[in-house]
Amino acid sequence: MPNRSMTDLERFLAVCNGQRPDYVPIFGFPGAPGMSGGAMRKTHERLVQTGMPASVDGCAALGKPCSRQGWHRYWGTTGPVTLDFGLAQGAPGFKETTRVEGEFEIVESESGARTRQVLENDVTYSMPEFIEYPVRDRASWAFYKERTAPARVLAVAEVEDRCRALDQRTRPLVIGAGGAYSVVRSLMGPHRASLMFYDDPELVHDIIAWQTGRFRRFTAPLIARLRPEVVQMGEDLCYNHGMLISPRQFHEFCAAHYREVCACARANGATLVAVDTDGNAMEYVGIARGYGVNAVFPFEVKAGNDLFRIRGQFPDFVCFGWLEKECVNEGNERLIRDEITCKVPPLLEAGRYFPNGDHGLQPLVTFDNMCRFMTLLHEVTGNPEGEFPRKAV
């Protein structure tokens, strides 16, 4: 029997390197935490209403800090350390106004962006309707760059003081490196971005080069100082049938950013360059791997991902997620056993796999189903952690 004396960091690195840890952790990244990182407030309230102790933290809202220590302890899960500071400081940003129209609120920005979303979207999170985006042409792009340019860089002494606190970490550190396609999509919207790849490719190149420049100036120095275990890009460049841009466009427009991020990560000892992308990532994995990416999450089930194929093609690739999140929703308890037993044991045997839900918990979750799901997942991973009541599936 392995000795249960590994730290979260040692356990994480063992799985990433294809070794056998004392047990496989239920690990999730911010943005797609699965069962491991708390829930939006409305979902958290639902868990409490159906039986979870109200003292369990992890109650999240968009853009606000959230403690997850109690959640990790109660559910026997874990996640990375993230930075709570950055080098870039004092950008003017954009003023916003919000008004209510019936059951929705309209958010309007100085940038020209306009969004329609449900009330209390920061604690529920259904996808907003993005009526207009910040960047629509070269003039709005120039305005956006002006308002997001930092006024100063964090002082060296303060940077060192904050970094020093992370030098003796016992959990993996993740540092975000931005994305390539994602910055174009988030600034222009997927429809306009798709057209711009053809109508004004130089503008697309300029936006991605700006993103790479910010990485080089404001993120690479932190990677060099802290030597994180994970450098993460957020892309969301896939939909339910595959990539939103062609492989040719990816190589033409995104390659330079990927090369720079991956080279920086390698030079500073990062174990993973991980990418957060929704949708069907089957084609993307092979393309991104060619630039140095060696992990993707959360591998959504309904998008048609197949980790058995990924594992067969790329034995050294590190995979996260791929368990249907809807299994823990009310009325779906019959789905739990097959979802876990058909996938997790063979993938654990193959190695380099962190089992988890394939995104985040939904408002229809029940405490009883969470207990059933987590009981079985802990059993098959050999995970002894967690205070939640064990319930047979």
Secondary structure, 3 states (H helix, E strand, C coil): CCCCCCCHHHHHHHHHCCCCCCCCCCECECCECECCCCEEHHHHHHHHHCCCCCCCCCEECCCCCCCCHHHHHHHCCECCEECCCCCEECCCCCCEEEEEECCEEEEEECCCCEEEEECCHHHHCCCCEEEECCCCCHHHHHHHHHHHCCCEECCHHHHHHHHHCCCCCCCCEEEECCCCHHHHHHHHCHHHHHHHHHHCHHHHHHHHHHHHHHHHHHHHHHHHHHCCCEEEEECCCEECCEECCCHHHHHHHHHHHHHHHHHHHHHCCCCEEEEEECCCCHHHHHHHHCCCCCEEEECCCCCCCCHHHHHHHCCCCEEEEEECHHHHECCCHHHHHHHHHCCHHHHHHHCCEEEEECCECCCCECHHHHHHHHHHHHHHHCCCCCCCCCCCC
